[in-house]
Amino acid sequence: MSGEMSRLLGRWGEEQAAAYLRERGYAILACNWRCRFGELDIVARDGGMLCFVEVKLRRNDRYGRAAEQVDGRKRQRLTLAAQSYLAKHPQECPMRFDVVEVYPLRGRMDEKPRIFHWKNAF
């Protein structure tokens, strides 16, 4: 798959994850928020909880779940990015880190994907 196609599929996966969260009552505060520590795919509010959501898209789970790709190093970078976000957008509420897995059916963007949401993933 070309780099451009891979980026398009990744953006599509993030859009699908955001739509999934909205359907469940989440308010999306930011998408693809960047800072020097990296990027937060989605920042959302679930009632009184602030959620930093990492989106992982994979064609299938043959070699393990997509969420398993969020290793210790990635968790550390996400934590630093979340701290940076909070420094710029102070919040007085509890927070958590979620992972949303997106699996496109047959690797295609023209069908609704399978989505799994891991709340409080780390």
PyMOL commands that set and color helices and strands:
alter all, ss='L'
color gray80, all
select helices_A, chain A and resi 3-23+66-69+72-88+105-107
alter helices_A, ss='H'
color red, helices_A
select strands_A, chain A and resi 27-35+38-46+49-57+95-103+114-118
alter strands_A, ss='S'
color yellow, strands_A
deselect
rebuild
show_as cartoon
